[in-house]
Amino acid sequence: MLALAPCAYAGTEVYIGVSPALEGKRDALAMANFHPSRPQNPADLALAETFREIIRADLLYSRYFEIKEDPLSPANLNNSKESLAWWKGLAGHLITGRAQDSGTVWTFTAALYDLSTGKKITEKFYQGEKRALRRAAHMFSDDVTLKLTGKPGIAHSKLAFANNSTGRKEIWMADYDGENLTKLTSDNSINLLPRWSTDAMRIYYTTYRWGNPDMFEIDLKAGKIKPFTTFQGLNIPGGFSPDGMTMVMTLSRGEDPGIYTLNVVTRKVKKLLKNFGVSSSPTWSPDGKQVAFVSDRSGNPQLYVLEVETGKTRKLTRLNWCDSPSWSPSGQWIVFSGRETPKEKFNIFITDITGSQIRRLTVGAGDNEDPSWSPDGRFVAFTTTRRGKREIFVMDGDGSAPHPLVEELKGNSFTPNWSP
């Protein structure tokens, strides 16, 4: 547990559970050179090196492992007891790989060994086109993370966000490490607030494409975009229940914005709050029993939690302003943007679900807004103006190690959302 200093207005210390990998000793994991399937073939060798670089970066980013490597290592896919023993004193496990580049199609095989027993823990074979290369590497990285830590990795996750580099706000997508940057829409309009489906196959976003702030759906597998809800006034996605059948969203329908649920099959809507002022930015708890949201019921926007079954609400914050809550996958924390006084810039805060423990994650670094948890609950994506323009940054869950998601993207970026 990492002890964190209390804020000036908080009466108790804040404790955030952080994996030992983020703050202490990391497991030693060896990586042999990846080999070409055809000896001395330059294309195969370059491909093998590419796969190795991606997997190495994934495993380092996870903070779970200390990578051990040596260019003179004898290990390859036909590992003998002697070659495995060469690594035994350096690490507990070893990764090997082999690749072949056949032009339009590549093949890649990777294996994970337990060096204490000499046994193969897992071996994976991948085949695909060039565009799927990074995904295959990310999938193997996540498989290694799961095998060795028992926790799912995030290397194959993605982030969706809005960006105005074309002159209009469009929806973009990138791998968790900022690679494979892709523009998904060309609506020539204002597109914002993307939200992922629970299977990560669809993205829902608000667009002014037809004049009204409607909600559209991007089907990533089919490559199609279509209207999803077109109620009068605001149609803003908030996210899905754990079973993927119910979306919580912000609708106005000619009135003040409020919190609703939408059955994605029947398209029936249900208003969750009545006589609660202007309410928006809903986010499900991981168990689907509660919804966190923002409301101006007490004056300035504050963070509240609603128990869906009973309809009871509780107020979590008493800041000058709160916005954009995102519930952590563990269910223990809610991250949000806010400010303590009107003269301050916006910062990222976290609170426990009672509101008794609140901590600021960003300090003195421009405006910081729109936080979104990684699927393992160890990192937070957010927007920041610390370098002038508005960019997507990623930081550890305790606020440390902030870094930009992508460097080469022009314009300003908005409202990131991390995929499952």
C-alpha positions as CSV (number, residue, x, y, z in Angstrom):
1,M,0.0,0.0,0.0
2,L,1.3,3.4,-0.9
3,A,0.5,6.1,1.7
4,L,-0.4,9.4,0.1
5,A,-0.5,12.8,1.8
6,P,-4.0,14.2,2.6
7,C,-5.4,17.2,0.8
8,A,-6.0,20.4,2.8
9,Y,-9.7,19.8,3.0
10,A,-9.5,16.1,3.8
11,G,-9.6,14.8,7.3
12,T,-7.9,11.5,6.8
13,E,-4.9,10.1,4.9
14,V,-5.5,8.5,1.6
15,Y,-4.2,5.0,0.8
16,I,-4.2,3.7,-2.8
17,G,-3.5,0.1,-3.5
18,V,-0.5,0.1,-5.9
19,S,1.0,-3.1,-7.3
20,P,4.5,-3.8,-6.0
21,A,5.6,-3.7,-9.6
22,L,5.0,0.1,-9.6
23,E,7.0,0.8,-6.5
24,G,9.3,-2.1,-5.5
25,K,11.2,-5.1,-6.8
26,R,10.3,-6.4,-10.2
27,D,10.5,-10.0,-11.4
28,A,13.6,-10.8,-13.6
29,L,12.4,-11.9,-17.0
30,A,15.0,-12.9,-19.7
31,M,14.5,-12.2,-23.4
32,A,16.6,-14.1,-25.9
33,N,17.2,-12.7,-29.4
34,F,14.3,-13.6,-31.7
35,H,15.5,-15.5,-34.7
36,P,14.6,-15.6,-38.4
37,S,12.8,-18.7,-39.5
38,R,15.1,-18.8,-42.6
39,P,18.7,-18.3,-41.4
40,Q,20.4,-15.2,-42.7
41,N,17.2,-14.0,-44.4
42,P,17.2,-10.1,-43.9
43,A,13.4,-9.8,-44.0
44,D,12.9,-12.5,-41.5
45,L,15.6,-11.0,-39.2
46,A,14.1,-7.5,-39.4
47,L,10.6,-8.9,-38.6
48,A,11.9,-10.9,-35.6
49,E,13.6,-7.8,-34.2
50,T,10.4,-5.8,-34.7
51,F,8.4,-8.4,-32.7
52,R,11.0,-8.4,-30.0
53,E,11.1,-4.6,-29.7
54,I,7.4,-4.4,-29.3
55,I,7.1,-7.2,-26.7
56,R,10.1,-5.8,-24.8
57,A,8.5,-2.3,-24.6
58,D,5.2,-3.8,-23.5
59,L,6.7,-5.8,-20.7
60,L,8.8,-2.8,-19.5
61,Y,5.7,-0.5,-19.6
62,S,3.8,-3.0,-17.5
63,R,6.2,-2.3,-14.6
64,Y,6.0,-6.0,-13.5
65,F,9.3,-7.1,-14.9
66,E,13.0,-6.3,-15.1
67,I,14.2,-7.4,-18.5
68,K,17.4,-9.4,-18.7
69,E,19.0,-9.7,-22.1
70,D,22.3,-10.5,-23.8
71,P,23.1,-10.3,-27.6
72,L,25.4,-13.4,-27.2
73,S,22.7,-15.6,-25.7
74,P,22.5,-19.1,-27.2
75,A,18.7,-19.6,-26.6
76,N,16.4,-20.1,-29.5
77,L,13.2,-22.1,-30.2
78,N,15.0,-25.4,-30.3
79,N,16.2,-24.8,-26.7
80,S,18.5,-27.4,-25.3
81,K,19.0,-27.9,-21.5
82,E,22.4,-26.2,-21.9
83,S,21.0,-23.1,-23.5
84,L,18.2,-22.8,-20.9
85,A,20.7,-23.3,-18.1
86,W,22.8,-20.4,-19.5
87,W,20.0,-18.0,-18.4
88,K,19.1,-19.7,-15.2
89,G,21.2,-17.6,-12.9
90,L,19.9,-14.4,-14.4
91,A,16.1,-14.8,-14.4
92,G,13.2,-17.0,-13.4
93,H,11.7,-17.1,-16.9
94,L,12.8,-16.8,-20.5
95,I,11.0,-15.6,-23.7
96,T,12.1,-16.8,-27.1
97,G,10.7,-16.1,-30.6
98,R,11.0,-16.8,-34.3
99,A,9.5,-14.9,-37.3
100,Q,9.1,-15.3,-41.1
101,D,8.2,-12.5,-43.5
102,S,6.6,-13.9,-46.7
103,G,5.7,-10.5,-48.1
104,T,2.0,-9.9,-47.6
105,V,1.7,-12.5,-44.7
106,W,4.0,-13.0,-41.7
107,T,4.2,-15.8,-39.2
108,F,5.5,-15.5,-35.6
109,T,6.0,-18.1,-32.9
110,A,6.9,-17.2,-29.3
111,A,7.4,-19.2,-26.2
112,L,7.8,-18.7,-22.4
113,Y,9.9,-21.0,-20.3
114,D,10.2,-21.7,-16.6
115,L,14.0,-21.7,-16.1
116,S,13.8,-23.4,-12.7
117,T,12.3,-26.5,-14.3
118,G,13.3,-26.1,-18.0
119,K,9.7,-26.6,-19.0
120,K,7.7,-24.6,-21.5
121,I,4.9,-22.7,-19.9
122,T,3.2,-21.5,-23.1
123,E,3.9,-21.3,-26.8
124,K,1.9,-19.2,-29.3
125,F,1.7,-19.1,-33.1
126,Y,0.5,-16.1,-35.0
127,Q,-0.1,-15.4,-38.6
128,G,-1.4,-12.3,-40.4
129,E,-1.1,-9.2,-42.5
130,K,1.3,-6.3,-41.8
131,R,-1.4,-4.3,-40.1
132,A,-2.0,-7.0,-37.5
133,L,1.7,-7.3,-36.5
134,R,1.6,-5.1,-33.5
135,R,-1.6,-6.6,-32.2
136,A,-0.1,-10.1,-32.3
137,A,2.9,-8.8,-30.3
138,H,0.7,-7.1,-27.8
139,M,-1.4,-10.2,-27.3
140,F,1.7,-12.3,-26.6
141,S,2.9,-9.7,-24.1
142,D,-0.5,-9.8,-22.3
143,D,-0.3,-13.6,-22.3
144,V,3.1,-13.5,-20.6
145,T,1.8,-11.0,-18.0
146,L,-1.2,-13.1,-17.2
147,K,0.8,-16.3,-16.9
148,L,3.4,-14.8,-14.6
149,T,1.4,-12.4,-12.5
150,G,-2.2,-13.8,-12.7
151,K,-3.4,-10.3,-13.8
152,P,-4.5,-9.3,-17.3
153,G,-2.2,-7.1,-19.3
154,I,-3.3,-4.0,-21.2
155,A,-0.9,-4.1,-24.1
156,H,-3.7,-5.0,-26.6
157,S,-6.0,-2.3,-25.3
158,K,-6.6,1.0,-27.2
159,L,-7.7,4.6,-26.5
160,A,-10.3,6.5,-28.4
161,F,-10.4,10.3,-28.3
162,A,-11.4,13.4,-30.3
163,N,-8.8,15.6,-32.2
164,N,-9.2,18.7,-34.3
165,S,-6.0,18.4,-36.4
166,T,-8.2,18.4,-39.6
167,G,-9.9,21.6,-38.6
168,R,-12.9,19.8,-37.2
169,K,-13.2,17.5,-34.2
170,E,-13.0,13.8,-35.4
171,I,-12.8,10.6,-33.5
172,W,-9.3,8.9,-33.5
173,M,-8.0,5.7,-32.0
174,A,-4.5,4.5,-31.0
175,D,-2.9,1.5,-29.3
176,Y,-2.2,1.9,-25.6
177,D,1.4,2.9,-26.4
178,G,0.3,5.6,-29.0
179,E,1.1,3.5,-32.0
180,N,-1.3,2.6,-34.9
181,L,-2.9,6.1,-34.8
182,T,-6.1,5.9,-36.8
183,K,-8.7,8.5,-37.7
184,L,-12.1,6.8,-37.5
185,T,-14.5,9.5,-38.6
186,S,-14.7,12.1,-41.4
187,D,-17.9,13.8,-40.4
188,N,-16.5,17.3,-40.9
189,S,-18.3,18.2,-37.7
190,I,-17.9,18.3,-33.9
191,N,-17.4,14.8,-32.6
192,L,-16.7,14.2,-28.9
193,L,-16.9,11.8,-25.9
194,P,-16.2,8.4,-27.4
195,R,-17.2,5.4,-25.2
196,W,-16.3,1.7,-25.9
197,S,-18.6,-1.3,-25.9
198,T,-17.8,-4.0,-23.4
199,D,-16.3,-6.2,-26.2
200,A,-14.3,-3.3,-27.6
201,M,-15.8,-3.9,-31.0
202,R,-17.8,-0.7,-31.1
203,I,-17.3,3.0,-30.2
204,Y,-20.2,5.3,-29.4
205,Y,-19.7,9.1,-29.6
206,T,-21.7,12.4,-29.7
207,T,-21.7,14.2,-33.0
208,Y,-23.3,17.4,-34.4
209,R,-23.2,15.9,-37.9
210,W,-26.9,16.4,-38.4
211,G,-27.1,19.6,-36.3
212,N,-28.4,18.0,-33.1
213,P,-25.9,16.4,-30.6
214,D,-26.8,12.8,-31.6
215,M,-25.1,9.6,-30.7
216,F,-23.5,7.5,-33.5
217,E,-22.0,4.0,-33.4
218,I,-18.7,3.0,-35.0
219,D,-18.6,-0.8,-35.8
220,L,-14.9,-1.4,-35.9
221,K,-15.2,-4.9,-37.4
222,A,-17.5,-4.0,-40.2
223,G,-16.0,-0.5,-40.7
224,K,-19.4,1.1,-40.6
225,I,-20.8,4.2,-38.8
226,K,-24.5,4.7,-38.2
227,P,-26.8,6.7,-35.9
228,F,-27.6,5.1,-32.5
229,T,-29.8,7.6,-30.7
230,T,-31.2,10.8,-32.1
231,F,-33.4,12.2,-29.3
232,Q,-34.0,15.9,-29.3
233,G,-31.2,17.7,-27.4
234,L,-28.2,16.0,-25.9
235,N,-27.3,12.4,-26.6
236,I,-24.1,11.7,-24.7
237,P,-22.8,8.1,-24.0
238,G,-21.6,7.4,-20.4
239,G,-20.7,3.7,-20.7
240,F,-22.0,0.2,-20.4
241,S,-23.2,-2.0,-17.6
242,P,-20.9,-5.1,-17.1
243,D,-23.2,-7.3,-19.2
244,G,-23.1,-4.8,-22.1
245,M,-26.9,-4.7,-22.3
246,T,-27.5,-1.3,-20.7
247,M,-25.9,2.1,-21.5
248,V,-26.0,4.9,-19.0
249,M,-26.1,8.2,-20.8
250,T,-26.9,11.9,-20.6
251,L,-30.1,13.0,-22.3
252,S,-31.9,16.4,-22.3
253,R,-35.0,15.7,-24.5
254,G,-36.0,19.4,-24.4
255,E,-35.3,19.6,-20.6
256,D,-32.3,20.0,-18.4
257,P,-29.7,17.3,-18.9
258,G,-30.3,14.2,-16.8
259,I,-29.1,10.7,-16.3
260,Y,-30.8,7.9,-18.2
261,T,-30.3,4.2,-19.0
262,L,-30.8,2.8,-22.4
263,N,-31.6,-0.8,-23.2
264,V,-29.4,-1.4,-26.3
265,V,-31.7,-4.1,-27.7
266,T,-35.1,-2.5,-27.2
267,R,-33.8,1.1,-27.2
268,K,-36.1,1.9,-24.3
269,V,-34.9,4.7,-22.0
270,K,-35.4,5.1,-18.3
271,K,-34.8,8.3,-16.3
272,L,-32.7,7.5,-13.2
273,L,-33.0,10.9,-11.4
274,K,-35.9,13.2,-10.9
275,N,-35.8,16.8,-9.7
276,F,-32.1,16.6,-9.3
277,G,-31.0,19.7,-11.3
278,V,-28.6,19.5,-14.2
279,S,-26.9,16.1,-14.1
280,S,-24.4,14.5,-16.5
281,S,-21.2,12.5,-17.0
282,P,-22.5,9.1,-15.6
283,T,-20.1,6.2,-15.1
284,W,-21.0,2.6,-14.0
285,S,-19.5,0.9,-11.0
286,P,-17.8,-2.4,-12.1
287,D,-20.6,-4.5,-10.5
288,G,-23.3,-2.5,-12.3
289,K,-25.1,-1.6,-9.0
290,Q,-24.1,2.0,-8.8
291,V,-23.6,5.0,-11.1
292,A,-21.4,8.0,-10.3
293,F,-22.4,11.3,-11.9
294,V,-22.0,15.1,-11.7
295,S,-24.9,17.4,-10.7
296,D,-25.3,21.1,-9.8
297,R,-28.0,20.3,-7.3
298,S,-26.1,22.0,-4.5
299,G,-24.9,24.9,-6.6
300,N,-21.6,24.1,-8.3
301,P,-21.2,20.7,-10.0
302,Q,-20.3,18.0,-7.5
303,L,-19.8,14.3,-7.7
304,Y,-22.6,12.0,-6.5
305,V,-23.2,8.2,-6.5
306,L,-26.6,6.7,-7.2
307,E,-27.6,3.2,-6.0
308,V,-29.6,2.0,-9.1
309,E,-31.8,-0.5,-7.2
310,T,-32.9,1.8,-4.4
311,G,-32.6,5.2,-6.1
312,K,-30.6,6.5,-3.1
313,T,-27.9,9.1,-3.7
314,R,-24.9,10.3,-1.8
315,K,-22.7,13.3,-2.3
316,L,-18.9,12.6,-2.5
317,T,-17.3,16.0,-3.0
318,R,-17.4,19.6,-1.8
319,L,-15.0,21.3,-4.2
320,N,-15.5,24.4,-6.3
321,W,-16.1,22.3,-9.5
322,C,-16.2,18.6,-10.4
323,D,-16.5,16.9,-13.8
324,S,-15.9,13.7,-15.8
325,P,-15.8,10.9,-13.2
326,S,-14.5,7.5,-14.2
327,W,-14.9,4.4,-11.9
328,S,-11.9,2.3,-11.4
329,P,-12.1,-1.4,-12.5
330,S,-11.5,-2.5,-8.8
331,G,-14.5,-0.5,-7.7
332,Q,-12.5,1.2,-4.9
333,W,-11.8,4.6,-6.6
334,I,-13.4,7.2,-8.8
335,V,-11.1,9.5,-10.7
336,F,-12.4,12.9,-11.8
337,S,-11.4,16.4,-12.9
338,G,-12.1,19.4,-10.7
339,R,-10.7,22.4,-8.9
340,E,-10.8,23.5,-5.3
341,T,-11.2,27.3,-5.9
342,P,-12.4,29.3,-8.9
343,K,-9.0,30.7,-9.6
344,E,-7.3,27.3,-10.0
345,K,-6.8,25.4,-13.1
346,F,-8.5,22.0,-13.5
347,N,-6.7,19.0,-12.0
348,I,-7.2,15.3,-11.7
349,F,-8.4,13.9,-8.4
350,I,-9.4,10.6,-7.0
351,T,-11.9,9.7,-4.3
352,D,-12.9,6.6,-2.5
353,I,-16.6,5.6,-2.8
354,T,-17.4,7.3,0.5
355,G,-15.9,10.6,-0.4
356,S,-13.8,10.6,2.8
357,Q,-10.5,10.2,1.0
358,I,-9.7,12.6,-1.8
359,R,-6.4,13.3,-3.4
360,R,-5.1,15.4,-6.2
361,L,-3.0,13.5,-8.8
362,T,-1.9,16.5,-10.9
363,V,-0.4,19.8,-9.6
364,G,0.7,22.9,-11.3
365,A,0.7,21.5,-14.9
366,G,-1.9,23.4,-16.9
367,D,-5.5,22.2,-17.1
368,N,-6.0,18.5,-16.6
369,E,-9.4,16.9,-17.5
370,D,-11.3,14.0,-18.8
371,P,-9.6,11.1,-16.9
372,S,-10.2,7.5,-17.9
373,W,-8.8,4.3,-16.2
374,S,-6.8,1.7,-17.9
375,P,-8.6,-1.7,-17.9
376,D,-6.3,-3.0,-15.2
377,G,-6.9,0.1,-13.0
378,R,-3.1,0.9,-12.8
379,F,-3.0,3.9,-15.2
380,V,-5.1,6.9,-16.0
381,A,-5.4,8.7,-19.4
382,F,-6.4,12.3,-19.4
383,T,-6.1,15.6,-21.3
384,T,-3.7,18.3,-20.3
385,T,-2.5,21.7,-21.5
386,R,0.9,21.5,-19.7
387,R,2.8,21.8,-23.0
388,G,0.5,24.5,-24.5
389,K,-1.9,22.7,-26.7
390,R,-4.4,20.1,-25.3
391,E,-2.9,16.6,-25.5
392,I,-3.7,13.1,-24.2
393,F,-1.3,12.0,-21.4
394,V,-1.1,8.8,-19.5
395,M,0.1,8.5,-15.8
396,D,0.3,5.9,-13.1
397,G,-2.7,5.6,-10.9
398,D,-0.9,7.5,-8.1
399,G,-0.2,10.5,-10.4
400,S,3.5,9.6,-11.2
401,A,5.2,9.2,-14.5
402,P,3.0,11.3,-16.8
403,H,3.8,11.1,-20.5
404,P,2.2,11.9,-23.8
405,L,0.3,9.2,-25.6
406,V,1.3,10.4,-29.1
407,E,3.9,13.0,-30.1
408,E,3.3,13.4,-33.8
409,L,-0.5,14.3,-33.8
410,K,-1.2,18.0,-34.6
411,G,-4.1,20.0,-33.2
412,N,-5.8,19.6,-29.8
413,S,-7.1,16.3,-28.4
414,F,-10.1,15.8,-26.1
415,T,-12.1,13.3,-24.1
416,P,-10.0,10.1,-24.1
417,N,-11.6,6.7,-23.2
418,W,-9.6,3.6,-22.6
419,S,-11.0,0.4,-24.1
420,P,-11.7,-2.8,-22.2
